[in-house]
Amino acid sequence: MKHTFIFLFLLLPLWGVSQASKILIVVSGYGKDAGKVRPGYEFDEFSQAYLMFTTNGFEVEVASPKGGRVEAGELNKSKPYNQQVLANEAAMQLLQNTKPTASLNAADYAAVYIVGGKGAMFDLPFDPSLQELIATMYLKNSVVAAVCHGPAALVNVQLNDGKYLIADKTVAGFCNEEEQMFGKKWKGEFPFLLEDKLKSRGAIYQKTDPMLPQVSIAGKLITGQNPYSTVALTEEIVKALGKQPVARKPYADEMSMNLVKRAIAGEWAWAKDELAQHKASYDLELIAVYGYYRSTFAKDDKKTTRLALDIMELATPHYYNPNLQLAQAMCYKNLDDKAAAKRLLEDLVKKEPQLEEAKKRLAELP
């Protein structure tokens, strides 16, 4: 019996670790009518994180500034991670009954992960209970993490000495260029631009090309730039909590954005060969659309135009869309390669004789 008590006594610290292996996910409660009336949280950033944490053995709780039911912005229900979570009754109940941040005890959680979405800009930075929770968790060396617009929750958090938590720390978050490209609907109503505010608080702001994965780590402070940073960021949370993430099959969109990032870094030959051999593992439409969006914002910048064209041409051998081919032709025109533009437009008119825009653009060429 004596040895049994000694054994149980030795186990007490381990029980404490187990009880503290709970992760808090914070979402905005601002959303209304699926983001049509007011922007909400980003469901992709919740679902990918929920699956990452629960698969790796962590218990998850969900909170919002006021508690109760929260609404996401518009979401793609065909994404595999969203399908899994939408069909998960326990996960959906957490979103129907979020805990109010004022009711939380920082000691209950090993990490806090703050979901983005444009709604995060409107309520999370101005929630004093959330600020206090984040500061307390940071000071007790818990993991503090946020992705996309989620770092908006950090901009007003101050430590005991009055210094901002993010001051002098490497931090990522949705950048101004991404706002210009993808945030026009709500950008004018934001209380601030996230990149500007992070810098004004003394953060060492880090970013990569728009909508490509970027995770910044400053000790137990882990931040991600955009939705495509979510998986890498949540893996880093798991590692920071002392676990090696379980093996999994990467998502097609995750692989696609990583492929584009590697290509832009100079691995074009690898990217072309990878798609030729394993195209079924990738979201070819996403790669094409990414290049298309880069082209629409290139304007007279020939370097960006060339980059956008190269990205679109990664997908071209495996994916056809008339608007994509039209965009490629316009890129060649802007690069002063009229012959290449003409060849693409002539081919497009043959394939899509009803496409008046292609005929118009072809007529404009000498």
N, C-alpha and C positions, 0 to 999 in steps of 0.2 A: 504493500500500500504506500509506504514511504517513497519507494522509487517511482510509483505512479504519479504522486504529487509533484516530485521533482521534474518528471517528464512533462507534465502539463504546464508547470511553471516555465519551463524552457520554451514551450510552444506559444506562450502569450505574445511575445513580440511578433511572431508570424501571424497570429490572428489579427493583430493591429494592422499589419501591412495589408492583409486581405480586406479588412473593412475599409481601408483607405484607397483601395484599387478601383474606386468608383470615378467615372468621368462625367463631368457636367457639360452638357451641350447647351449653349445659350443661343436663342433665335430672337429675331425681331418680332414684336407683336403689332407692328404698324400696319401690316397688309390688310387689304379689304377687297373682296370680289375678285380673287385670283390675280391681284395686281392691277386690275383695270382702274379702280378708284384710288387706291393707295398701294405703293409697291410693298411687297412682303419679303420674306427670307428666301434664299435660294435653295430649293428642294434638293437639287443635285448635291450640294455641299453638305446637306444633312444626311442624305441617304448613303452616300459613299462613306462618310465618317461613321455613321451608325453601324454599318456592316463591318468596317475595319475594327472598330472597338469591340463589338460583341463577338466577332469571329476570334479575336485574340483574348477572349476571356474576361473582358471588363464589363461591369455593370454600368448602365447608362441612365442618367436622369436628364430631363430637359426643362429649361427655365426660360422665361421671358420677363420683361419689365413688370407687366401687370398680372402675369399668370393666365391660366385658362387656355381656351382654344386660340391657335394662331394660324394664319393663312400664308401660304407660299405664293410667290409670283407664278407666272405661267410656267408650266413644266412639260417636259417631253416624257410621256408615260411609256414610251417604247424602249427607253434606255433600260438595260438589264438591272442596274442597281436601283432605279426607281421602281421598276416592276416588283422587285423583291421586297422593298420596304413598304410599298403601297399594299402588298398582300400580307404584310406582317402585322397582325392585330396588336401585338404588344407595342411595336414602334408607333403605330398610328394613335394608340391610346395616349402615349406620352405627348404627342402633338395636340391632342384634344384637351389635355389636362396639364399644361405646363405649370411648373411651380413659379410663383412670383419671386423675383430676386430678393425682395425684402425678407423672405422666409428662410433663406439659405444660411448654412453654417459652413464657412470655408474649410473647417477641419474635416468635413465629410468627404472631401474630394481630393484625388491625387492630381487631377488636371481639370482645367476648364478650356473648352474649345468653343470659339465664337464663330457662328455661321455668318456668312455675308448675305448678299442680296441687297438691293437698293433700299429696302426698308430699314436696314441697319443704320443708315445715315440719319434717320429721323428720330429714333428713340433710344438706341443704345448709348450714344455719347452723353446723354443727359439724364441717365439713371444713376443717382447717387448710391443706391444699394449695390448696383453692379460694380461701380467704381471701387467701393469699399471692399467688396468680395475679391476683385481682381488684385488690388493692392495687398490684401491680407494673404492671399494665396501666393503671390509672388514673393513676399517677404518670408514666408515659411518654406520657400524653395519648391513649391509645387509648379507643375507645368502650366504656363499661360500661353494659349495658342489662338490664332484668329486667321481667317482666310478672306480674300477678296475685299468686300466692304466691311468685313468683321473687325478689322483693326480700328475702325471708327470708335469702337468701344474703349479703345486704349488711350485716345488722344487727351482725355481730361483726367486720367488716373495719375494721382500724385502719391509719392511715398512720404514717410514720416518727416523727412527733411524738407518737404515742399517741392522737391525735384520731380519732374515728370518721369514716370516709369520708363518711357521709351527714349528719353534723352540719352544720347551717346551710344545707342544700341542699333545694330543693324536690323532694319524692319522692312518688310514688303507690304504691299497693299495695292488695290486697284489704282492704276496710274492715270494721269491726265489724258494720255493718248487713248487709252481704252475708254475713258468717259466720252471722248470726242467721237469715237467710232461706234460705241454700243450703248451709251447712256443718255442720249439726247432727250428722251421723253421726260426724265425726271431731273436731269442735270441742273436746270434753271431753278429748281425748288430746293436743291441741297443747301444745308446751312454752311457748307464749305466743300472744297474739293479735297479728297482724302490725301492725295500725294502732297498737296501744298500744306495741309494741316500737320501731317506727320513730320515734314521738314521743319515747320515752324516750332514744333515742340522739341527740336533738337535731335530727332532721330537721324540715323545714317541710312537714308532711304536707298533701297536696292530694287532694280527692276530689270526685266528682260524684254524681248519683243512682245507686243500686245498679244494677249491670250495664250502665251506659251508658259509652261510651268516654271515657277520660281519660288523657292523656299529659302527664307533667311532664318538663321539660327543664332541667337545670342544667349548662350547658356540655356536656361529653361524657358526662354521666350522664343516662340516659334511662330513665324508668320508666313503667309502665302499670298501671292499677287492676285490671283484670279481663280475662277472655278476649276481650271485645268491644273491647278496646283494642289487640289484637295487631297488626292490619293497620296502623293509624296509627303505632304505635310502630316497627314494622319499616321503614316508609317513612322515618321520621325517622333510623333507623340508616343507611339507604342514603344519605340526604342528608348526614349527618354525615361519611360517608366520601367525600364529594365527587362523588356521582353524583345525577342527577335520575332518580327511579324511572321505569321504562318505563311507558307507558300500559297500562292493563288495565281489564277490566270488573269493577266492584265485586261482591262476593258479596251475595246477597239478605239474609242475616242482618246483614251489615255495614251495608247501606243501611237496613235496618229500624231498627236501634238508633240510627243517626245521625238518622233521621227522628224517632224518639221524643224524642231529646235536643233537637232543634230545636223540636219541638212544645212540650215542657215549658218551653223558654226563651221561649215566647210566639208561636211560628209555627204556631198551630193551623190557621188558614185555609189556609196553604200546604200543611201536611201532608195535610189532607182533599182538597185539590185535586190534590196529587201522587199520592195513592193512587187517586183517581178516574180519573186519566189513565194511570197507569203501574203498576197493581196487580200485573201479572205480574212486575214486577222486584223485588217485595218478598216477604218471608216473613210473610204475614198472620197465620198461626197464632202465630208468635213475638211479634208485636205484641200480639195478644189475650192470650196467656199472660203476657206481661210485665205488662199491666194487671191481669190476674187475681191474680198474685202480689202486686202492690202493694196490691190490695184486701184480701187475706187478712191482711196485716200492718198494715193501717190502724187496726184496732180502733175506738176512739171518736174518732179524729182525723178530723174532718170535712174538713179541707183535703186530707189524703192520700187520703181516700175519694173526694173530688171529682176529684182528679188521676187516680186509678186508673180511675174511671168514664170520664173523658174519653179516656184512652188506649184502653180497651176499645172505646169508640164510634168510634175511628178505624178499627178493623177491622170493626166490625159490618156496615156496608153491603156488605162483600165476603166475609165469612166467618161461617159459622154453626156454633155448638157449643152444645148445651143447657146445659152447665155454665157457659159464658160468659154466656148470657142469665140464668141463675139468679143468678150473681154480680152482674150489673148490677142486677137487681131488688133484691138485698140492699143494694147501694150506695145506691139511691134510698130504700130504707127507712131506712137509717142517716142519710140526709140529710133525713129527715122529709118526703120527697115520697112519701107513701103511694099517691097516685093513680097515679103513674108506675110504682111497684113493682107495683101490682095489675094494670095493663095488661100489663106484661111477663110476669107470672106466669100470667095468664089465657091469653095467647097461647101460652105455653110448654106449659101443660096441654093445650091443643088439639092442638099439634104433637106432644107427647110424653106421651100419656095414661098411660104406664107409669111416668113419673118421679114417684115418691112424694114425693121431697123438695120438688118444686115444688108439689104438692097441699098438703103440710104447711105450707109457707111462706105459701101463699095463704090457708089457713084461719086463720092467725095474724093476718092483717090485718083491720082493722075493716070 
